[in-house]
Amino acid sequence: MSWRDLYCGELRSDHIGRRVTVAGWVDTRRDHGGLVFIDLRDHTGKLQLVVNPERATEAALVAREIRNEFVLQAEGEVVARAADAVNPNLPTGEVEIQIDRLSILSRSTPLPFQLDEENVEETLRIKYRWLDLRRDRMQLNFRLQHTAIAAMRRAMDAQGFIDVWTPSMTRGTPEGARDFLVPVRLQPGKFFALAQSPQIFKQLCMVGGIDRYYQIATCWRDEDLRADRQFEFRQLDLEMAFVEREDVLDVMETAVVASFEAVGREAPPRPFPRISFDDAMQRYGSDKPDLRFGLEIQDATAVTRDSEFGVFKSADAVRFIVAPKAFSRSEIQRLEDLAKEWGAKGLAYVVVDESGEVRSPITKFLSPAELAAIEAPPGSTVLFGAGNDAAVLRVLGLLRLHLGRELDLIDPKLDAFHWVLDFPLFERDEESGAWTFMHHAFTAPTAGAEVWDESNPVGVRGQHYDLVWNGWELGSGSIRIHDVEVQERVFRTIGLTEQEAHSKFGYLLEALAMGAPPHGGFAMGIERFIALLAGEPDIRQVIAFPKVSSGSDPLTGAPTPMPDDVLRELGVRALVEEGLDA
């Protein structure tokens, strides 16, 4: 290459005596009263340049102008550093380049933050993302991401999958989140929806005989942004024909293990552990439990049915966890405040101090049998939830996670992968009370459960499975419905009339009626997986240009209003709050 012979991080003692040309960014510049030392950086590492005015007068003049983040090209001779100047912390620390020619390729204005500065406010980092991307942390994240995704692709190719691209603009389908809509200029008043997933398209690929499909698919969902959510995200999307659940799980485990091995991480042992949805909820209060620590939820409902403590006696469910610490009253108050924020009415407790003495305002109401059932070791605290079972499990599940972090119960070196299986096919909508799907409307019921009471489908299980890593849901999948009559039955159960079902999903129903093979698939969130693989706390650190929690893009200033003439051409009218400019 004309701009450079080698990358900065590639030079070693083997290159001593060679003339080389390098290029990169100025990481630091040090003027020692004649000699100028420049650390030049690219994505491979740093290299020291030495500008000696006695050797290169013109280069020394150029070196006076140089500041951090200037882009340079330098030519010179690779020499060994003096023994007392060797830098053991750099791979290039045994050598330096004595510069003969130095060129400034690009200058830099004063920076809004220094690249080695800690705790830079995230909005500022994203606004100047081109600078942030130069940091070692971000460079490592994106190169790790590339390596992992390349390994996934190789794993899919080796298992007989072919990469098929599916459209992003489609018809909106109920997937659990709001659609982003795209107005159509040629058909005013009509809209495409940006695909929340390629779900129906990949099923149609199976009907079309593709047999094994995958892609790294971009998806869009209009939902609140969190540590593991962005409007735009990617997923490893796959679908397989003539398979059962275990076939899909095996393919996904293969892809995960391949990614770990590619980046030099010890892969989780296979097969990944499996836990049922019911077991996960009963023991951990979550359908995506973090299994790196215990602190399981225990049931005291039966033993407290005749309790003299009225709160327990009248509750639908009484459950508890045993924290390995004897909390003070102020600590318990803080925990109770948290529990109330999560929807609990209160938090009963029993503290067992280091001597084994029990203290609690409720012990006088508890029988010996009740106390025996909740027996806890010295130096611990029993924390109770009582009330509606689902609410109790949810609160104790959140409390369990909080205590896991607060008490350092979580081993950060562990990689706890597991599958959650046997989800309910239907659940009640919290707002309307109507029946809706738990995963999506195309998940097949378990074998033998294809007929149910459509007005009250309690207990119907679906062939749905989730992959969880350290408490993060990486993705979901299921065996799909391939029988058109079963698909129509699901639509009726979730309240779609025959006309509505055919209006929204007529093309799918037609396809299922024309020879659909049994099939199933999975979709794993790429950014969630890479964030955990990189040890990052949120997915913004593995997305080149993310949005902040408000949904805005500090870099471009998006989203922005559109001029009225543009909106008119699209057949769209902007509605603004009274008193605000259009």
Salt bridges, closest charged atoms under 4 A:
ASP27 OD1 - ARG41 NH1 2.75
ASP27 OD2 - LYS46 NZ 3.01
ASP31 OD2 - ARG29 NH2 3.63
ASP39 OD2 - ARG30 NH1 3.23
ASP42 OD2 - ARG4 NH1 3.94
GLU65 OE1 - ARG107 NH2 2.70
GLU69 OE1 - ARG41 NH2 2.88
GLU69 OE1 - ARG134 NH1 2.75
GLU75 OE2 - ARG19 NH2 3.45
GLU75 OE1 - ARG101 NE 3.06
GLU77 OE1 - ARG55 NH2 3.45
ASP100 OD2 - ARG19 NH1 2.74
ASP100 OD1 - ARG55 NE 2.66
GLU122 OE2 - ARG540 NE 2.89
ASP132 OD2 - ARG125 NH2 2.93
ASP132 OD2 - ARG129 NH1 2.91
ASP132 OD1 - ARG135 NE 2.87
ASP163 OD2 - ARG153 NH1 2.92
GLU223 OE1 - ARG229 NH1 3.71
ASP228 OD2 - ARG528 NH2 3.66
GLU232 OE2 - LYS547 NZ 2.93
ASP237 OD1 - LYS202 NZ 2.96
GLU239 OE1 - LYS202 NZ 3.77
GLU239 OE2 - ARG480 NE 2.85
GLU246 OE2 - ARG245 NE 3.67
GLU246 OE1 - ARG274 NH1 2.87
ASP250 OD1 - ARG270 NH2 2.43
GLU253 OE1 - ARG270 NE 3.03
GLU253 OE2 - ARG274 NH2 3.54
ASP278 OD2 - ARG461 NH2 3.07
ASP279 OD2 - ARG283 NH1 2.93
ASP290 OD2 - ARG292 NH2 2.67
GLU296 OE2 - ARG283 NH2 2.95
ASP299 OD2 - ARG319 NH1 3.70
GLU331 OE2 - LYS325 NZ 2.81
ASP389 OD1 - ARG319 NE 2.70
ASP415 OD2 - ARG265 NH2 2.91
ASP422 OD1 - ARG245 NH1 3.37
GLU454 OE2 - ARG489 NE 3.80
GLU454 OE1 - ARG492 NE 3.00
ASP466 OD1 - HIS464 NE2 2.73
GLU488 OE2 - HIS502 NE2 3.86
GLU527 OE2 - ARG234 NE 2.76
GLU536 OE1 - ARG137 NH2 2.68
ASP538 OD2 - ARG540 NH2 3.45
